[in-house]
Amino acid sequence: MFKNLSIRQISLLISVIVWIVGTAFFGIVFYLNGEFRLGLLIIIIVSLLNFSLIYLTVRYLSEQFIFRKIKLIYKVISESKDSLEGQSELGRNTILEDVNTNVMEWAEKKDEEISSLKSLENYRKQYLGDVSHELKTPLFSIQGYLHTLAEGGLYDEKINMKYLKKAIDNTDRLQHIIEDLELINSLETREDDLTITDFEIKSLFVEVFSSLELLASDQNINLRFKPGADTSYRVMGDMSKIRQVIENLLTNSIKYGTQGGYTKVSFYDMEEKILVEVSDDGIGISQEDIKHVFNRFYRADKSRNRNIGGSGLGLAIVKHIIEAHKENLTLRSTYGKGSTFGFTLTKA
């Protein structure tokens, strides 16, 4: 009943209580003195004047002191000067419960902002450490090879060309890392910068199969479409970006596949969308690592990753491109048995 009272109502309630007490006091005094009838008119006149004076006094004090405190609170929690306009009206009409609610919402919002900032700070520190580590590894290798050549190895026919090639390979790795970082930054800052067209998804896979044929042959991996799920569809998307998704998923599948194994591609009709899946019988991913594999520079099998090479950003790029298309990305994997990466595209 008294939960949602305005300052005006509070003033009126206090005035009524004080008025009743005062009137009762005067009535008792006159009654005890035997002058009740004579003092009745006086009591009525005095009580009315008393009530008016009490109400005006209480309301003035409430607005001058309580409202000023409320206004100070709003100055703290308000995000713009616009929200402070009409504060005098606020003091007369805003219920105190609303003030409490607004303050609690402000406190919760600040807690969320602080938590978010702490999370971003931790991510920034980890990200900078990862970038530093990934750039340092090829850079130190290049430095070591060049120093060896400069100190006389250049004239040693047994190592000169070998070390030059290794230095070039590490330079290429540095370039790939920088290009991938630039691409991720571009996708994050310009998510809507996509050239959407309709294209045939199976034909695009055939082109990528052809470009990765040598890599697959070196690893003895068979690239194929899944029988019964190889019907081609026309889909909507940025074909160059989706091609990169396909290249990254297939390359990842080949690198972590088993000798003599396979990588198969499947298409599934989901009415308005198409589900594309890339499956392999490779080393798989542990349940602990699945939730992290799309993070930048995350390496589930660090020792093997260093030998395989790569920027460590392939799956992060896949995630950003699919999210930029407002589509879904999935992963199912069992350690030691293989993995299946899937993504959706809208039908043309």
C-alpha positions in Angstrom: 0.0 0.0 0.0 2.7 2.5 1.0 5.4 1.0 -1.4 5.0 3.3 -4.4 4.4 6.8 -2.9 5.4 10.0 -4.5 7.0 12.8 -2.5 3.6 14.7 -2.7 1.8 11.7 -1.2 4.4 11.2 1.5 4.1 14.9 2.4 0.3 14.5 2.6 0.5 11.4 4.7 2.9 12.9 7.2 0.7 16.1 7.4 -2.4 14.0 8.1 -0.7 12.1 10.8 0.7 15.2 12.5 -2.7 17.0 12.1 -4.6 14.2 13.6 -2.3 14.1 16.6 -2.4 17.8 17.0 -6.1 18.1 16.7 -6.7 15.2 19.2 -4.3 17.0 21.6 -6.2 20.3 21.5 -9.5 18.4 21.7 -8.4 16.6 24.9 -7.2 19.8 26.4 -10.5 21.7 25.8 -12.5 18.6 27.0 -10.6 18.4 30.2 -11.1 22.1 30.9 -14.9 21.7 30.2 -14.7 24.1 27.3 -15.2 21.5 24.5 -18.3 23.1 22.9 -16.8 26.6 23.2 -13.5 25.5 21.7 -15.0 23.3 18.9 -15.0 26.2 16.4 -11.6 27.2 17.5 -10.3 23.7 17.2 -11.7 23.4 13.6 -10.2 26.7 12.6 -6.9 26.0 14.2 -6.7 22.5 12.9 -7.3 23.6 9.3 -4.7 26.3 9.6 -2.4 23.8 11.3 -2.9 21.2 8.6 -2.2 23.7 5.8 1.0 24.9 7.6 2.1 21.3 8.3 1.5 20.2 4.7 3.3 23.2 3.2 6.2 22.8 5.6 6.6 19.0 5.1 6.3 19.3 1.4 8.9 22.1 1.2 11.3 20.2 3.4 10.8 17.0 1.4 11.4 18.7 -1.9 14.3 20.8 -0.7 16.1 17.9 1.0 14.8 14.6 -0.2 14.5 15.7 -3.8 18.0 17.3 -3.8 19.4 13.9 -2.6 17.5 12.2 -5.4 18.8 14.7 -7.9 22.3 14.1 -6.8 21.8 10.4 -7.3 20.5 11.0 -10.8 23.5 13.2 -11.6 25.7 10.2 -10.8 23.8 7.5 -12.7 22.7 9.6 -15.7 24.7 9.1 -18.9 23.6 12.4 -20.6 22.5 15.9 -19.6 19.2 15.2 -21.4 18.1 12.7 -18.7 18.5 15.5 -16.1 16.0 17.8 -17.8 12.7 18.3 -16.0 14.2 17.4 -12.6 11.7 19.6 -10.7 8.9 17.6 -12.3 10.7 14.4 -11.4 10.8 15.5 -7.8 7.1 16.0 -7.6 5.9 13.0 -9.6 8.5 10.2 -9.6 7.9 7.5 -7.0 10.7 6.5 -4.7 10.5 2.9 -5.8 11.4 4.0 -9.3 14.4 5.8 -8.0 15.5 2.6 -6.2 14.9 0.5 -9.3 16.9 2.9 -11.5 19.8 2.9 -9.1 19.8 -0.9 -8.9 19.8 -1.2 -12.7 22.6 1.3 -12.9 24.7 -0.7 -10.3 24.0 -3.9 -12.3 25.0 -2.3 -15.5 28.2 -1.0 -14.0 29.0 -4.4 -12.7 28.5 -5.9 -16.1 30.7 -3.2 -17.7 33.5 -3.9 -15.2 33.3 -7.6 -15.8 33.3 -7.0 -19.6 36.3 -4.7 -19.3 38.2 -7.2 -17.1 37.4 -10.0 -19.7 38.6 -7.8 -22.5 41.8 -6.9 -20.6 42.6 -10.5 -20.0 41.9 -11.3 -23.7 44.1 -8.4 -24.8 47.0 -9.6 -22.7 46.6 -13.2 -23.9 46.3 -12.0 -27.5 49.4 -9.8 -27.4 51.3 -12.7 -25.8 50.1 -15.1 -28.5 51.0 -12.6 -31.3 54.4 -12.0 -29.9 55.1 -15.7 -29.5 53.9 -16.6 -33.1 56.0 -13.8 -34.6 59.0 -14.5 -32.5 59.3 -18.1 -33.5 59.9 -17.6 -37.3 61.8 -14.4 -36.7 64.4 -16.1 -34.4 64.7 -18.9 -37.0 65.4 -16.4 -39.8 67.8 -14.6 -37.6 69.7 -17.8 -36.8 69.9 -18.9 -40.4 71.1 -15.5 -41.6 73.7 -15.2 -38.9 75.1 -18.6 -39.7 75.3 -17.7 -43.4 76.9 -14.3 -42.6 79.6 -16.0 -40.4 80.9 -18.2 -43.2 78.0 -20.6 -44.0 77.3 -18.7 -47.2 80.4 -20.3 -48.7 79.6 -23.8 -47.4 77.8 -25.6 -50.3 76.4 -28.2 -47.9 74.3 -25.7 -46.0 74.1 -22.3 -47.9 71.1 -23.2 -50.1 69.5 -25.2 -47.4 69.6 -22.4 -44.9 68.5 -19.8 -47.4 65.5 -21.9 -48.2 64.6 -22.3 -44.5 64.9 -18.5 -44.0 62.6 -17.9 -47.0 60.1 -20.4 -45.6 60.0 -18.7 -42.3 59.7 -15.3 -44.1 56.6 -16.7 -45.9 55.2 -17.9 -42.6 55.6 -14.4 -41.1 53.8 -12.9 -44.2 51.0 -15.4 -43.8 50.5 -14.5 -40.1 50.4 -10.8 -40.9 48.0 -11.3 -43.8 45.7 -13.4 -41.7 45.7 -10.9 -38.8 44.8 -8.1 -41.3 42.0 -10.3 -42.7 40.6 -10.9 -39.2 40.8 -7.2 -38.3 39.0 -6.4 -41.6 36.2 -8.9 -40.8 35.8 -7.5 -37.3 35.7 -3.8 -38.3 33.7 -4.2 -41.5 31.4 -7.2 -41.0 28.9 -5.9 -43.6 31.7 -5.5 -46.2 30.6 -8.6 -48.2 29.9 -9.0 -51.9 26.9 -11.3 -51.8 26.2 -13.3 -55.0 24.6 -16.7 -55.8 27.0 -19.5 -56.8 27.1 -23.3 -56.9 28.7 -24.6 -53.8 29.8 -28.0 -55.1 31.6 -26.4 -58.1 33.5 -24.2 -55.6 34.6 -27.3 -53.7 35.8 -28.9 -56.9 38.0 -25.9 -57.6 39.5 -26.0 -54.1 40.0 -29.8 -54.4 42.0 -29.1 -57.5 44.1 -26.4 -55.8 44.9 -28.7 -52.8 45.5 -31.9 -54.9 49.3 -31.7 -54.4 49.0 -31.2 -50.6 46.5 -34.0 -50.3 48.7 -36.3 -52.4 51.8 -35.6 -50.2 49.7 -36.6 -47.1 48.1 -39.5 -49.0 44.6 -38.1 -48.2 41.7 -38.8 -50.4 39.4 -35.8 -51.1 35.9 -36.8 -52.0 32.2 -36.1 -51.7 30.0 -38.2 -49.5 27.8 -40.6 -51.7 24.1 -39.7 -51.3 24.9 -36.2 -49.9 26.7 -34.8 -52.9 23.8 -32.9 -54.6 24.9 -29.5 -55.6 23.0 -26.3 -54.5 23.1 -22.7 -55.4 23.7 -20.6 -52.3 24.0 -16.9 -51.3 27.3 -15.5 -50.0 30.6 -13.8 -50.7 32.1 -16.4 -52.9 35.7 -15.4 -52.3 35.2 -15.4 -48.5 33.4 -18.8 -48.6 36.2 -20.1 -50.8 38.7 -19.2 -48.0 36.5 -21.0 -45.5 36.6 -24.1 -47.7 40.3 -23.8 -48.2 41.0 -23.4 -44.5 38.8 -26.3 -43.5 40.2 -28.7 -46.1 43.8 -27.7 -45.5 43.2 -28.2 -41.7 41.7 -31.6 -42.4 44.6 -32.6 -44.6 47.3 -31.5 -42.2 45.7 -33.3 -39.3 44.5 -36.3 -41.2 46.0 -39.8 -41.1 48.2 -41.3 -43.8 45.9 -43.1 -46.2 42.8 -41.4 -44.7 40.1 -39.3 -46.3 38.4 -36.0 -46.2 34.8 -36.0 -47.4 32.3 -33.2 -48.1 28.5 -33.5 -47.6 25.6 -31.2 -48.4 22.3 -31.4 -46.5 19.0 -29.7 -47.5 17.5 -27.7 -44.5 14.7 -26.1 -46.5 15.8 -22.4 -46.6 19.5 -23.2 -45.8 22.1 -25.8 -46.8 24.3 -27.5 -44.2 27.9 -28.1 -45.5 30.0 -30.5 -43.6 33.7 -31.4 -44.0 34.6 -34.7 -42.2 37.9 -36.6 -41.8 39.2 -39.6 -40.0 42.2 -37.7 -38.5 43.5 -37.3 -35.0 40.4 -35.5 -33.8 40.0 -33.0 -31.0 39.6 -33.6 -27.3 36.4 -32.3 -25.6 38.6 -29.9 -23.6 40.0 -28.3 -26.7 36.8 -28.1 -28.8 35.6 -24.9 -27.1 38.9 -23.2 -27.9 39.8 -24.3 -31.4 38.3 -21.2 -33.0 40.4 -18.9 -30.8 43.3 -17.1 -32.5 46.6 -19.0 -32.3 45.0 -21.8 -30.2 46.8 -25.1 -30.8 45.3 -28.3 -29.5 48.5 -30.4 -30.2 51.2 -27.8 -29.8 54.1 -30.1 -30.6 52.6 -31.3 -33.8 51.4 -27.9 -34.8 54.9 -26.5 -34.7 56.1 -29.1 -37.1 53.1 -28.6 -39.4 53.4 -24.9 -39.5 50.7 -22.4 -40.5 49.6 -19.2 -38.9 47.3 -20.7 -36.3 44.6 -18.4 -37.5 42.8 -20.6 -40.0 39.8 -21.6 -37.9 39.5 -18.1 -36.4 39.2 -16.8 -39.9 36.5 -19.4 -40.7 34.6 -18.4 -37.6 34.7 -14.7 -38.5 33.7 -15.2 -42.1 30.7 -17.4 -41.2 29.6 -15.0 -38.5 29.9 -12.1 -40.9 27.4 -14.0 -43.1 25.1 -14.4 -40.1 25.3 -18.2 -40.5 26.0 -21.0 -38.1 29.3 -22.9 -37.5 29.4 -26.3 -35.9 32.0 -28.8 -34.8 31.8 -32.5 -33.8 34.9 -34.4 -32.9 36.2 -37.4 -31.0 39.8 -37.6 -30.1 41.5 -40.3 -32.2 38.6 -40.8 -34.6 38.3 -37.6 -36.5 36.4 -34.3 -36.8 33.4 -32.8 -38.7 33.2 -29.1 -39.3 29.9 -27.7 -40.6 28.5 -24.4 -41.6 25.2 -23.2 -43.1 24.5 -21.1 -46.1 21.2 -19.6 -47.3 19.8 -21.1 -50.5 19.8 -18.9 -53.6 
